[in-house]
């Protein structure tokens, strides 16, 4: 994964996530939108062959977009860790 900042402000952040696709960006944006300080979060992949998602985050000013992004990334790690534990548990019982 390579992150490249396109635009950065007090309330807005726009960046590209080279090497990622819908599988990573969709849950990241979902978790960003669960943050009460995030007014807008979305991503787009402009062309299927270019596969470089561009992520947009805008906050209400009570926290910086970078802070919201770190919180969402931490929550994503937690979710994936829980999935892994459940997967390992299920496999050990099989």
LOMARBA-228103 format. One line per 10 residues: for each residue y, x, z of N, C-alpha, C. Coordinates in steps of 0.02 Angstrom, whole numbers. Layout:
N
Y:X:Z:Y:X:Z:Y:X:Z ~ ...
END
This chain:
94
-58:42:0:0:0:0:62:45:0 ~ 109:26:-42:172:62:-44:228:11:-40 ~ 271:18:10:326:-28:19:390:3:-7 ~ 425:-34:-49:489:-10:-78:542:-62:-65 ~ 593:-44:-26:648:-90:-9:693:-98:-70 ~ 706:-161:-87:749:-178:-144:819:-194:-118 ~ 822:-234:-65:886:-257:-38:878:-263:38 ~ 928:-239:75:924:-241:147:992:-259:176 ~ 993:-310:219:1054:-330:252:1040:-350:323 ~ 1091:-374:358:1083:-394:428:1034:-452:436
1035:-497:387:993:-557:391:941:-562:336 ~ 944:-519:286:900:-525:228:865:-459:213 ~ 803:-466:190:764:-408:169:724:-428:108 ~ 726:-386:58:686:-397:-3:650:-331:-17 ~ 584:-335:-27:546:-274:-38:486:-289:-82 ~ 459:-236:-112:399:-240:-152:341:-209:-114 ~ 282:-238:-122:222:-213:-90:171:-192:-143 ~ 180:-134:-169:134:-110:-221:64:-100:-192 ~ 15:-125:-227:-54:-118:-205:-80:-179:-167 ~ -38:-229:-158:-59:-291:-124:-52:-350:-172
-84:-405:-153:-82:-465:-194:-78:-526:-149 ~ -98:-583:-175:-94:-646:-139:-132:-644:-72 ~ -188:-609:-71:-231:-608:-12:-194:-582:49 ~ -149:-535:40:-110:-508:95:-43:-544:103 ~ -9:-557:48:59:-585:51:61:-657:75 ~ 13:-697:56:13:-767:76:9:-775:152 ~ -39:-743:187:-40:-750:260:21:-717:293 ~ 47:-663:264:106:-631:292:165:-679:291 ~ 176:-712:235:231:-759:229:220:-819:275 ~ 158:-843:280:143:-899:326:162:-881:397
145:-821:419:162:-800:487:237:-790:496 ~ 270:-765:444:343:-759:448:376:-827:457 ~ 351:-877:421:380:-944:426:367:-977:493 ~ 319:-953:531:306:-979:598:356:-952:649 ~ 393:-901:631:444:-871:675:506:-916:674 ~ 528:-938:732:585:-984:736:650:-952:711 ~ 652:-886:708:713:-852:684:713:-839:609 ~ 659:-856:576:654:-846:503:674:-911:469 ~ 727:-908:429:750:-966:391:713:-973:324 ~ 695:-917:296:663:-918:230:617:-857:224
559:-869:197:512:-815:181:470:-837:122 ~ 463:-793:74:424:-809:14:407:-744:-21 ~ 362:-749:-69:347:-692:-111:333:-718:-181 ~ 339:-673:-229:322:-690:-298:292:-630:-332 ~ 249:-644:-378:221:-593:-421:244:-613:-491 ~ 291:-575:-518:325:-597:-579:280:-599:-641 ~ 228:-559:-642:183:-559:-700:113:-541:-677 ~ 62:-577:-699:-6:-564:-675:-31:-494:-689 ~ -7:-462:-742:-29:-395:-758:9:-341:-719 ~ 66:-358:-691:106:-310:-654:88:-308:-580
64:-361:-553:36:-367:-486:73:-329:-431 ~ 139:-331:-432:178:-301:-378:217:-358:-345 ~ 194:-382:-288:229:-438:-255:297:-416:-230 ~ 344:-461:-235:411:-451:-207:418:-502:-150 ~ 431:-478:-90:435:-520:-31:508:-527:-10 ~ 526:-589:9:594:-605:31:591:-632:102 ~ 635:-607:145:639:-632:214:713:-640:231 ~ 730:-699:258:798:-711:283:793:-741:353 ~ 831:-713:399:830:-738:468:896:-773:484 ~ 897:-804:542:956:-841:564:1007:-795:598
993:-732:605:1039:-685:635:1022:-668:708 ~ 978:-706:739:958:-690:807:910:-631:810 ~ 879:-615:754:839:-554:747:846:-529:676 ~ 836:-466:668:840:-436:602:776:-451:564 ~ 779:-454:498:718:-468:459:663:-416:471 ~ 682:-354:483:632:-302:497:593:-319:560 ~ 628:-345:611:594:-364:673:546:-421:661 ~ 566:-470:622:522:-526:605:462:-502:567 ~ 472:-455:522:417:-428:482:367:-390:526 ~ 391:-352:574:346:-315:619:306:-364:662
339:-417:687:303:-468:726:250:-502:684 ~ 266:-518:622:217:-551:578:159:-504:563 ~ 174:-440:552:121:-392:538:75:-384:599 ~ 104:-383:659:64:-379:721:19:-441:728 ~ 47:-499:713:8:-561:716:-48:-560:664 ~ -35:-532:605:-85:-528:553:-142:-481:574 ~ -126:-427:606:-177:-382:633:-221:-418:683 ~ -190:-458:725:-227:-496:776:-275:-546:742 ~ -250:-582:692:-291:-631:657:-351:-596:624 ~ -338:-542:588:-393:-507:554:-442:-476:603
-418:-455:661:-462:-428:712:-508:-483:739 ~ -481:-542:749:-521:-598:772:-574:-617:721 ~ -555:-617:657:-602:-633:603:-658:-581:602 ~ -640:-519:610:-690:-465:610:-739:-474:669 ~ -712:-488:729:-756:-498:787:-804:-556:776 ~ -779:-610:749:-822:-669:736:-874:-653:683 ~ -854:-617:632:-901:-597:580:-956:-553:608 ~ -937:-503:648:-986:-459:679:-1033:-497:726 ~ -1004:-545:764:-1044:-585:810:-1095:-626:771 ~ -1072:-658:718:-1117:-700:677:-1172:-658:646
-1156:-599:623:-1207:-556:593:-1258:-531:644 ~ -1235:-519:705:-1281:-495:756:-1329:-550:779 ~ -1309:-613:770:-1351:-669:790:-1400:-690:734 ~ -1386:-667:674:-1428:-687:616:-1494:-651:615
END
